Every structure is written in structure tokens, then in C-alpha cells.
Amino acid sequence: MSNDLLKRRRPVLFTAIAATVATGVAAYSYARRKLQAPLATVAHVDLHKYAGLWYEVARLPTRYEKGCQHVTAHYKLQPDGKVKVLNTCHKNGLEGPVETATGTARVVDPVTNAKLKVSFFWPFEGDYWILELDHADYRYALVGEPSRKSLWILSRTPHLERSIRDRLVAYGRGLGFPVEKLVYTPQPIEEAGA
């Protein structure tokens, strides 16, 4: 084979190799998703009881929460059935500068109210699925989404009992979340009588 012919075929060869690799990666990603069981949510959420202030106990790392401490989320049920969301983060310290994000959540599974779509920047939405919940008093919740890239442990108080936290982490692991990557969120110490 002449050198000129080889030079002319090289771009075609590289394109074919790139296409083969891309196809392999796509097939692997699809197969990996199919291997994970569908993500189960709780059977029902009373959104009136779920509304209010929640403290973030732990989270899988996210770009938009980098450096966040003393993180809270406040949910307020609106007359139209949507939920107003106010997330608060103190940057790089418990008393650091406050950053807030306001969004809206809408229920996408009205049978359970456990699957919502949240938007902070229209038209972009993210999944917010309630995976575990203290049904008696709504004191804690485990929230994630089907890709298993986002997971949050939430509590009505700044600190959650270690046994409950460990149980929620174990449950998340069983659902296929990479819980070894969880970031435990610093929160202020509760004052006596508060």
C-alpha cells in the first residue's frame, strides 16, 4: 500500500474507530442503566405535612452546592398545587455569606405525590423523588433521582440521630446510590430550649 493511500485513509480509519468507541460507550451506559432496578418512592406524601423548613444532613456532591454549609430548604404549598422552594446556603462557613435560590416544584405522580419536578431556571427541571420518609411526624426524608447522581438526607432539625442517618445511608446504598461519596453538611449547634 502506498504512503499516499494510507494518508488518505487515515481520517476514515480514525472516524471509524471513534464511532466504534462511541457506540460501545453508549451501549455500556444503556446496559448499566438497565441493570439498576427502577427507583422506588414512598407510597404517599402529604404535601401539607411535607411543607416547611428542612435542614440538609448530607448530600452527594453537586456543582451548585460547592462550599455550602448550613444548608436549608423551605417548601411552601401554593393554592395551585405547586410547591414554592427556597434553598439557602452559607458559603464556606456556618456564618458565611448567604446564597439563596428560589424555584418551583410540581407533582408529576399525583397518586403518591412522591415524584416532583423542580425548576430554578425555566425551562430546566430536575427530578425530586421522595425515597424514604418518617410518615408519623415527617421528621426526616431521603430524596434522590433515577440516575442516582443526586441524593439528599433531610431533617426538620439541624442534626439527625446517628442511627436514623445510618439507616438512611444504608437504604440509599441498597438503591444503588454511591453513598461513599456523601458530603455531611455542617449545621449550627441547636441552642438549649430551641
Contacts in CASP RR format, 6 or more apart in sequence:
PFRMAT RR
TARGET T0000
AUTHOR 0000-0000-0000
METHOD contacts of the structure
MODEL  1
MSNDLLKRRRPVLFTAIAATVATGVAAYSYARRKLQAPLATVAHVDLHKY
AGLWYEVARLPTRYEKGCQHVTAHYKLQPDGKVKVLNTCHKNGLEGPVET
ATGTARVVDPVTNAKLKVSFFWPFEGDYWILELDHADYRYALVGEPSRKS
LWILSRTPHLERSIRDRLVAYGRGLGFPVEKLVYTPQPIEEAGA
36 148 0 8 1.000
36 176 0 8 1.000
38 146 0 8 1.000
39 129 0 8 1.000
39 131 0 8 1.000
39 144 0 8 1.000
39 145 0 8 1.000
39 146 0 8 1.000
39 148 0 8 1.000
39 175 0 8 1.000
40 131 0 8 1.000
40 175 0 8 1.000
41 109 0 8 1.000
41 112 0 8 1.000
41 114 0 8 1.000
41 115 0 8 1.000
41 129 0 8 1.000
41 130 0 8 1.000
41 131 0 8 1.000
42 112 0 8 1.000
42 114 0 8 1.000
42 130 0 8 1.000
42 131 0 8 1.000
42 132 0 8 1.000
42 133 0 8 1.000
42 135 0 8 1.000
43 112 0 8 1.000
43 114 0 8 1.000
44 112 0 8 1.000
44 113 0 8 1.000
44 114 0 8 1.000
45 112 0 8 1.000
45 113 0 8 1.000
45 114 0 8 1.000
45 130 0 8 1.000
45 133 0 8 1.000
46 113 0 8 1.000
46 138 0 8 1.000
47 77 0 8 1.000
47 81 0 8 1.000
47 83 0 8 1.000
47 107 0 8 1.000
47 113 0 8 1.000
48 77 0 8 1.000
49 138 0 8 1.000
50 75 0 8 1.000
50 130 0 8 1.000
50 133 0 8 1.000
50 138 0 8 1.000
50 141 0 8 1.000
51 75 0 8 1.000
51 76 0 8 1.000
51 77 0 8 1.000
51 83 0 8 1.000
52 74 0 8 1.000
52 75 0 8 1.000
52 76 0 8 1.000
53 72 0 8 1.000
53 73 0 8 1.000
53 74 0 8 1.000
53 156 0 8 1.000
54 72 0 8 1.000
54 73 0 8 1.000
54 74 0 8 1.000
54 75 0 8 1.000
54 141 0 8 1.000
54 154 0 8 1.000
54 155 0 8 1.000
54 156 0 8 1.000
55 71 0 8 1.000
55 72 0 8 1.000
55 154 0 8 1.000
55 155 0 8 1.000
55 156 0 8 1.000
55 157 0 8 1.000
55 158 0 8 1.000
55 159 0 8 1.000
55 185 0 8 1.000
55 187 0 8 1.000
56 71 0 8 1.000
56 72 0 8 1.000
56 73 0 8 1.000
56 152 0 8 1.000
56 153 0 8 1.000
56 154 0 8 1.000
56 185 0 8 1.000
56 187 0 8 1.000
57 140 0 8 1.000
57 152 0 8 1.000
57 153 0 8 1.000
57 154 0 8 1.000
57 155 0 8 1.000
57 159 0 8 1.000
57 160 0 8 1.000
57 165 0 8 1.000
57 184 0 8 1.000
57 185 0 8 1.000
57 187 0 8 1.000
58 152 0 8 1.000
58 153 0 8 1.000
58 165 0 8 1.000
58 169 0 8 1.000
58 182 0 8 1.000
58 183 0 8 1.000
58 184 0 8 1.000
58 185 0 8 1.000
59 65 0 8 1.000
59 71 0 8 1.000
59 150 0 8 1.000
59 151 0 8 1.000
59 152 0 8 1.000
59 153 0 8 1.000
59 182 0 8 1.000
59 183 0 8 1.000
59 185 0 8 1.000
60 149 0 8 1.000
60 150 0 8 1.000
60 151 0 8 1.000
60 152 0 8 1.000
60 177 0 8 1.000
60 178 0 8 1.000
60 181 0 8 1.000
60 182 0 8 1.000
60 183 0 8 1.000
61 181 0 8 1.000
61 183 0 8 1.000
62 150 0 8 1.000
64 101 0 8 1.000
65 71 0 8 1.000
65 89 0 8 1.000
67 89 0 8 1.000
67 91 0 8 1.000
67 92 0 8 1.000
67 93 0 8 1.000
68 89 0 8 1.000
68 90 0 8 1.000
68 91 0 8 1.000
68 99 0 8 1.000
68 185 0 8 1.000
69 89 0 8 1.000
69 90 0 8 1.000
69 91 0 8 1.000
69 92 0 8 1.000
69 93 0 8 1.000
69 94 0 8 1.000
69 96 0 8 1.000
69 185 0 8 1.000
69 186 0 8 1.000
69 187 0 8 1.000
70 88 0 8 1.000
70 89 0 8 1.000
70 90 0 8 1.000
70 93 0 8 1.000
70 94 0 8 1.000
70 95 0 8 1.000
70 96 0 8 1.000
70 185 0 8 1.000
70 186 0 8 1.000
70 187 0 8 1.000
70 188 0 8 1.000
71 87 0 8 1.000
71 88 0 8 1.000
71 89 0 8 1.000
71 90 0 8 1.000
71 185 0 8 1.000
71 187 0 8 1.000
72 87 0 8 1.000
72 88 0 8 1.000
73 85 0 8 1.000
73 86 0 8 1.000
73 87 0 8 1.000
73 88 0 8 1.000
73 154 0 8 1.000
74 85 0 8 1.000
74 86 0 8 1.000
74 87 0 8 1.000
74 88 0 8 1.000
75 83 0 8 1.000
75 84 0 8 1.000
75 85 0 8 1.000
75 105 0 8 1.000
76 83 0 8 1.000
76 84 0 8 1.000
76 86 0 8 1.000
77 83 0 8 1.000
77 84 0 8 1.000
78 84 0 8 1.000
81 106 0 8 1.000
81 107 0 8 1.000
82 104 0 8 1.000
82 105 0 8 1.000
82 106 0 8 1.000
83 104 0 8 1.000
83 105 0 8 1.000
83 106 0 8 1.000
83 116 0 8 1.000
84 102 0 8 1.000
84 103 0 8 1.000
84 104 0 8 1.000
85 101 0 8 1.000
85 102 0 8 1.000
85 103 0 8 1.000
85 104 0 8 1.000
85 105 0 8 1.000
85 118 0 8 1.000
85 120 0 8 1.000
86 100 0 8 1.000
86 101 0 8 1.000
86 102 0 8 1.000
86 103 0 8 1.000
87 100 0 8 1.000
87 101 0 8 1.000
87 102 0 8 1.000
88 98 0 8 1.000
88 99 0 8 1.000
88 100 0 8 1.000
89 98 0 8 1.000
89 99 0 8 1.000
89 100 0 8 1.000
90 96 0 8 1.000
90 97 0 8 1.000
90 98 0 8 1.000
90 99 0 8 1.000
91 97 0 8 1.000
91 98 0 8 1.000
91 99 0 8 1.000
93 186 0 8 1.000
94 186 0 8 1.000
94 187 0 8 1.000
94 188 0 8 1.000
101 120 0 8 1.000
102 120 0 8 1.000
103 118 0 8 1.000
103 119 0 8 1.000
103 120 0 8 1.000
104 118 0 8 1.000
104 119 0 8 1.000
105 116 0 8 1.000
105 117 0 8 1.000
105 118 0 8 1.000
105 119 0 8 1.000
105 128 0 8 1.000
106 116 0 8 1.000
106 117 0 8 1.000
107 113 0 8 1.000
107 115 0 8 1.000
107 116 0 8 1.000
108 115 0 8 1.000
108 116 0 8 1.000
108 117 0 8 1.000
109 115 0 8 1.000
114 129 0 8 1.000
114 130 0 8 1.000
115 127 0 8 1.000
115 128 0 8 1.000
115 129 0 8 1.000
115 130 0 8 1.000
116 127 0 8 1.000
116 128 0 8 1.000
116 129 0 8 1.000
116 130 0 8 1.000
117 125 0 8 1.000
117 126 0 8 1.000
117 127 0 8 1.000
117 128 0 8 1.000
118 125 0 8 1.000
118 126 0 8 1.000
118 127 0 8 1.000
118 128 0 8 1.000
119 125 0 8 1.000
119 126 0 8 1.000
126 145 0 8 1.000
127 144 0 8 1.000
127 145 0 8 1.000
127 146 0 8 1.000
128 143 0 8 1.000
128 144 0 8 1.000
128 145 0 8 1.000
129 143 0 8 1.000
129 144 0 8 1.000
129 145 0 8 1.000
129 146 0 8 1.000
130 141 0 8 1.000
130 142 0 8 1.000
130 143 0 8 1.000
131 142 0 8 1.000
131 143 0 8 1.000
131 144 0 8 1.000
131 171 0 8 1.000
131 172 0 8 1.000
131 175 0 8 1.000
132 140 0 8 1.000
132 141 0 8 1.000
132 142 0 8 1.000
132 168 0 8 1.000
132 171 0 8 1.000
133 140 0 8 1.000
133 141 0 8 1.000
133 142 0 8 1.000
134 140 0 8 1.000
134 141 0 8 1.000
138 156 0 8 1.000
139 155 0 8 1.000
139 156 0 8 1.000
139 157 0 8 1.000
140 153 0 8 1.000
140 154 0 8 1.000
140 155 0 8 1.000
140 156 0 8 1.000
140 160 0 8 1.000
140 164 0 8 1.000
140 168 0 8 1.000
141 153 0 8 1.000
141 154 0 8 1.000
142 151 0 8 1.000
142 152 0 8 1.000
142 153 0 8 1.000
142 154 0 8 1.000
142 168 0 8 1.000
142 171 0 8 1.000
142 172 0 8 1.000
143 151 0 8 1.000
143 152 0 8 1.000
143 154 0 8 1.000
144 150 0 8 1.000
144 151 0 8 1.000
144 152 0 8 1.000
144 177 0 8 1.000
148 175 0 8 1.000
148 176 0 8 1.000
148 177 0 8 1.000
148 178 0 8 1.000
151 172 0 8 1.000
151 177 0 8 1.000
151 179 0 8 1.000
151 182 0 8 1.000
153 160 0 8 1.000
153 165 0 8 1.000
153 168 0 8 1.000
153 169 0 8 1.000
153 182 0 8 1.000
157 190 0 8 1.000
158 187 0 8 1.000
158 188 0 8 1.000
158 189 0 8 1.000
158 190 0 8 1.000
159 187 0 8 1.000
159 189 0 8 1.000
159 190 0 8 1.000
169 179 0 8 1.000
169 182 0 8 1.000
172 179 0 8 1.000
173 179 0 8 1.000
END
